[in-house]
């Protein structure tokens, strides 16, 4: 079954991949995810977080929706 719906132009189009420089820009944040690490937020963590937000909001990741391109929506209801 194939269902197609058209959504109006949105303010952004989600990225289909993770920017390659994001992992290299967030080692302190990723270290907080380890079980043996106590969670302590420092100014360095905040700086790294702000940098990650800038990477994710950059024009190479978030860009205007182009209605002329083919769009596909995949969903999983599991």
GROMACS elastic network, one bead per residue, 0.5 to 0.9 nm:
[ bonds ]
;  ai    aj funct       b0    kb
    4    72     6  0.83020   500
    4    73     6  0.84632   500
    6    71     6  0.88776   500
    7    10     6  0.78780   500
    8    67     6  0.84720   500
    9    12     6  0.83882   500
    9    64     6  0.82439   500
    9    65     6  0.60848   500
    9    66     6  0.77291   500
    9    67     6  0.70231   500
   10    13     6  0.72156   500
   10    64     6  0.72946   500
   10    65     6  0.60939   500
   11    63     6  0.80029   500
   11    64     6  0.59671   500
   11    65     6  0.69091   500
   12    62     6  0.58356   500
   12    63     6  0.54537   500
   12    65     6  0.57073   500
   13    61     6  0.84058   500
   13    62     6  0.60027   500
   13    63     6  0.59105   500
   13    64     6  0.61242   500
   13    65     6  0.52600   500
   13    66     6  0.84575   500
   14    17     6  0.89029   500
   14    61     6  0.74707   500
   14    62     6  0.63453   500
   14    63     6  0.81285   500
   15    18     6  0.72025   500
   15    19     6  0.86245   500
   15    56     6  0.89713   500
   15    60     6  0.88726   500
   15    61     6  0.56078   500
   15    62     6  0.66149   500
   15    63     6  0.87716   500
   16    61     6  0.87647   500
   17    20     6  0.86062   500
   17    61     6  0.85737   500
   18    21     6  0.85345   500
   18    22     6  0.71961   500
   18    23     6  0.86093   500
   18    56     6  0.86860   500
   18    61     6  0.85227   500
   19    22     6  0.54927   500
   19    23     6  0.79687   500
   19    55     6  0.77602   500
   19    56     6  0.76714   500
   19    60     6  0.87132   500
   19    61     6  0.73508   500
   20    23     6  0.65261   500
   20    24     6  0.76073   500
   21    24     6  0.52582   500
   21    25     6  0.60550   500
   21    26     6  0.88278   500
   21    55     6  0.80800   500
   22    25     6  0.50296   500
   22    26     6  0.63383   500
   22    51     6  0.88949   500
   22    52     6  0.63842   500
   22    55     6  0.69268   500
   22    56     6  0.80826   500
   23    26     6  0.54361   500
   23    27     6  0.68935   500
   23    30     6  0.82875   500
   24    27     6  0.64056   500
   25    28     6  0.86344   500
   25    48     6  0.68573   500
   25    49     6  0.89460   500
   25    51     6  0.73619   500
   25    52     6  0.67943   500
   25    55     6  0.89726   500
   26    29     6  0.53184   500
   26    30     6  0.61789   500
   26    31     6  0.86291   500
   26    45     6  0.85535   500
   26    48     6  0.59889   500
   26    49     6  0.74048   500
   26    51     6  0.83602   500
   26    52     6  0.69521   500
   27    30     6  0.51650   500
   27    31     6  0.61131   500
   27    32     6  0.89029   500
   27    48     6  0.84279   500
   28    31     6  0.50888   500
   28    32     6  0.66828   500
   28    44     6  0.79187   500
   28    45     6  0.62363   500
   28    48     6  0.74001   500
   29    32     6  0.53893   500
   29    33     6  0.72957   500
   29    45     6  0.62776   500
   29    46     6  0.89915   500
   29    48     6  0.72595   500
   29    49     6  0.73302   500
   30    33     6  0.54396   500
   30    34     6  0.75448   500
   31    34     6  0.57139   500
   31    37     6  0.71534   500
   32    35     6  0.81087   500
   32    36     6  0.88919   500
   32    37     6  0.59751   500
   32    38     6  0.71861   500
   32    39     6  0.59184   500
   32    40     6  0.79485   500
   32    41     6  0.88207   500
   33    36     6  0.87641   500
   33    37     6  0.73565   500
   33    39     6  0.83911   500
   34    37     6  0.54685   500
   34    38     6  0.85065   500
   35    38     6  0.79036   500
   37    40     6  0.87460   500
   40    45     6  0.88334   500
   41    44     6  0.80098   500
   41    45     6  0.59088   500
   41    46     6  0.73073   500
   42    45     6  0.51511   500
   42    46     6  0.64679   500
   42    47     6  0.87423   500
   43    47     6  0.61417   500
   43    48     6  0.85901   500
   44    47     6  0.50401   500
   44    48     6  0.61724   500
   44    49     6  0.85200   500
   45    48     6  0.50749   500
   45    49     6  0.60308   500
   45    50     6  0.85909   500
   46    50     6  0.61218   500
   46    51     6  0.85334   500
   47    50     6  0.51846   500
   47    51     6  0.62256   500
   47    52     6  0.86924   500
   48    51     6  0.50126   500
   48    52     6  0.61910   500
   48    53     6  0.86892   500
   49    52     6  0.50432   500
   49    53     6  0.62654   500
   49    54     6  0.86769   500
   50    53     6  0.50797   500
   50    54     6  0.62803   500
   50    55     6  0.87410   500
   51    54     6  0.50535   500
   51    55     6  0.62902   500
   51    56     6  0.87230   500
   52    55     6  0.50582   500
   52    56     6  0.61967   500
   52    57     6  0.85608   500
   53    56     6  0.51188   500
   53    57     6  0.60434   500
   53    58     6  0.85294   500
   54    57     6  0.51169   500
   54    58     6  0.60448   500
   55    58     6  0.52607   500
   55    59     6  0.88261   500
   55    60     6  0.86450   500
   55    61     6  0.77590   500
   56    59     6  0.85693   500
   56    60     6  0.85369   500
   56    61     6  0.60641   500
   56    62     6  0.72466   500
   57    60     6  0.82606   500
   57    61     6  0.65246   500
   57    62     6  0.59198   500
   57    63     6  0.89861   500
   58    61     6  0.55993   500
   58    62     6  0.61428   500
   58    63     6  0.82938   500
   59    62     6  0.51630   500
   59    63     6  0.55041   500
   59    64     6  0.89300   500
   60    63     6  0.68780   500
   63    66     6  0.88238   500
   65    69     6  0.88092   500
   66    69     6  0.58566   500
   66    70     6  0.87783   500
   67    70     6  0.76020   500
   67    71     6  0.81159   500
   68    71     6  0.89286   500
